[in-house]
């Protein structure tokens, strides 16, 4: 059977598919990863079976500083609305999906940095994307902005106390999440190499808070990775079967 090919939009090297790389290989799925911030050209979407958009430290409205955001949002809109491609957005990718399809993204009133409980909404209870996931699952979060108004056609599948849109579905094949299910053993170390990120996090949660963030994520990693594997398997079944 031919492998499914998924185009992955990265916005910096440390924001990559992480644990999903190994999970994809086991599912006969090939990731084609490109870094838009590094200037990689966007290939023809028709050569791929799906599209992912990963996280990044930039914001969806910073088009002057990151002009490639304009093209990325256009391509996401084409993929989801015109081609009806299977799509998954993570953190910035979640926000880009909302912005590209008419929603709004703004600075968060209450930032989430660390492990936060994300629960199904009424629409998310018994939804196949959340099959086998604990109802009180804690996911890794690092976001200072969030989707404040979802696109009209969106269904919100999960939220937290601080963020009302943690998992979103648009149409039959497009899904996105504000948290970071892709986190693996070296992800947080990679985030700390992003210029300005350690200092920004220390300002928000303190030096001890940053240490606790790193240690708690490492301790929780096995449970987090197990849940991510369920989420990935559920997404594949929804969009490819």
C-alpha positions in Angstrom: 0.0 0.0 0.0 1.3 3.5 -0.9 2.4 5.5 2.1 0.3 8.6 2.9 2.3 11.8 2.5 1.7 14.7 4.9 3.2 18.1 4.2 4.3 19.7 7.5 4.6 23.5 7.9 7.3 24.3 10.4 8.1 27.8 11.6 11.4 27.0 13.4 13.4 23.8 13.8 12.4 23.1 17.4 8.7 23.2 16.5 8.5 19.9 14.7 6.3 16.8 14.8 8.3 15.4 17.7 6.9 12.1 18.9 4.6 11.9 15.8 7.6 11.2 13.6 8.0 7.7 15.0 4.3 7.1 15.2 3.8 8.1 11.6 6.5 5.7 10.4 4.6 2.9 12.1 1.4 3.9 10.3 3.0 4.0 6.8 2.8 7.8 6.8 5.6 10.0 5.5 6.2 13.5 6.7 7.6 16.1 4.3 8.7 18.9 6.6 9.5 22.4 5.4 10.5 25.5 7.4 8.6 28.5 6.1 10.6 30.9 8.3 13.8 29.6 6.7 12.4 30.4 3.2 11.5 26.9 2.0 9.0 27.1 -0.9 5.5 25.5 -0.5 5.2 22.6 -2.9 2.0 21.7 -4.8 -0.6 20.5 -2.3 -2.0 18.0 -4.8 1.2 15.9 -4.2 0.1 15.3 -0.6 -2.6 13.5 1.3 -2.7 15.9 4.2 -1.3 19.1 5.8 0.0 19.9 9.2 0.9 23.3 10.7 3.1 23.3 13.7 3.8 25.8 16.5 6.0 28.9 16.6 6.9 31.9 18.7 5.4 34.4 16.2 1.8 35.5 16.2 -0.7 35.2 13.4 -1.0 39.0 13.0 2.7 39.7 12.6 2.6 39.6 8.9 5.0 42.6 8.5 7.7 40.8 10.5 6.9 37.4 9.0 5.4 38.0 5.5 5.3 34.3 4.8 2.3 34.1 7.2 0.2 35.6 4.4 1.0 32.8 2.0 0.7 30.2 4.7 -2.8 31.3 5.7 -3.8 31.3 2.0 -2.5 27.7 1.6 -4.3 26.5 4.7 -7.5 28.0 3.5 -7.1 26.3 0.1 -6.3 23.0 1.7 -9.2 23.0 4.1 -12.0 24.8 2.2 -11.2 24.0 -1.5 -9.3 20.7 -1.4 -10.9 19.4 1.8 -7.5 17.9 2.8 -6.9 16.2 6.1 -5.4 18.9 8.4 -3.9 19.1 11.8 -2.8 22.4 13.4 -0.9 22.6 16.7 -0.6 25.8 18.8 0.3 28.4 16.2 -1.1 26.1 13.6 -4.4 26.0 15.5 -4.5 29.8 15.6 -3.6 30.0 11.9 -6.5 27.7 11.0 -8.9 30.0 12.9 -7.5 33.2 11.4 -7.4 31.8 7.9 -11.0 30.8 8.0 -12.4 34.0 9.5 -11.9 33.6 13.3 -9.9 35.9 15.6 -6.7 35.4 17.6 -5.6 37.7 20.4 -3.3 37.9 23.4 -4.5 35.6 26.2 -5.9 37.1 29.3 -4.5 34.1 31.3 -1.5 32.5 29.8 -1.0 28.7 30.0 2.6 27.6 30.5 3.0 24.1 31.9 0.7 21.1 32.2 -3.0 22.1 32.1 -6.1 20.0 32.3 -8.1 20.0 29.0 -11.6 18.6 29.1 -14.1 17.7 26.4 -16.9 20.1 25.7 -20.5 18.9 25.3 -19.7 18.5 21.6 -16.4 16.7 22.4 -17.8 14.0 24.7 -17.8 10.7 22.8 -16.2 12.4 19.8 -14.0 9.8 18.0 -11.0 12.2 18.0 -10.9 11.9 21.8 -11.5 8.2 22.0 -9.4 6.5 24.8 -8.2 9.9 26.2 -8.7 10.6 29.9 -11.5 13.2 30.5 -9.1 15.1 32.8 -6.0 14.8 30.5 -3.2 17.3 31.2 -1.4 18.5 28.1 1.7 20.6 27.7 1.0 24.2 27.0 3.1 27.2 26.1 0.9 29.9 24.6 0.5 33.6 25.2 -2.2 34.0 22.5 -5.4 32.1 21.8 -8.4 31.8 19.5 -10.9 34.3 20.9 -13.5 33.8 18.2 -13.7 30.6 16.3 -14.7 30.5 12.6 -18.5 30.2 12.2 -18.2 26.7 10.8 -16.1 25.5 13.7 -17.0 23.0 16.5 -15.1 23.3 19.8 -14.3 19.9 21.1 -12.3 20.7 24.3 -11.4 23.6 26.6 -9.7 24.5 29.8 -10.4 26.9 32.6 -8.2 29.5 31.0 -8.8 28.8 27.3 -12.2 28.2 25.7 -10.9 26.7 22.5 -8.3 23.9 23.0 -9.5 21.5 20.3 -11.4 22.6 17.2 -13.0 20.8 14.2 -13.8 22.4 10.9 -15.6 20.4 8.3 -15.0 16.7 8.1 -11.2 16.6 7.9 -9.7 19.6 9.7 -8.7 19.5 13.4 -6.5 21.6 15.5 -5.3 21.9 19.2 -3.9 24.7 21.2 -1.7 22.5 23.4 1.4 20.5 22.3 0.7 16.8 21.9 4.0 16.4 19.9 6.3 16.9 22.9 9.0 14.3 23.3 12.2 14.0 25.3 14.1 16.7 23.5 11.3 19.1 22.7 11.6 21.4 25.7 15.3 21.7 25.3 14.7 22.8 21.7 12.2 25.4 22.8 14.8 26.9 25.2 17.1 27.5 22.2 14.6 29.9 20.6 16.0 33.4 21.1 14.2 35.3 23.9 12.0 32.4 24.9 13.8 31.5 28.2 13.8 35.1 29.3 10.2 35.6 28.4 9.1 32.5 30.3 11.1 33.5 33.3 9.4 36.9 33.3 6.0 35.2 33.2 6.5 32.3 35.7 9.8 33.0 37.4 13.1 31.1 37.4 11.7 28.5 39.8 8.5 28.3 37.7 10.6 27.5 34.6 12.5 24.8 36.5 9.3 23.3 37.6 7.9 23.4 34.1 10.8 21.5 32.8 10.8 18.9 35.6 7.1 18.3 35.6 6.9 17.9 31.8 9.8 15.3 32.0 8.0 13.4 34.8 4.7 13.4 33.0 6.2 12.5 29.6 5.2 8.8 29.5 1.5 9.6 30.1 1.6 12.5 27.7 3.2 10.3 25.0 0.6 7.6 25.5 -2.2 10.1 25.1 -0.6 11.6 22.0 -0.4 8.2 20.4 -4.2 7.7 20.9 -4.8 11.2 19.5 -2.8 10.5 16.5 -4.4 7.1 15.8 -7.9 8.7 16.2 -7.0 11.5 13.8 -5.8 9.0 11.2 -8.9 6.9 11.5 -11.1 10.0 11.1 -9.4 11.4 8.0 -8.0 8.4 6.1 -10.6 5.7 6.6 
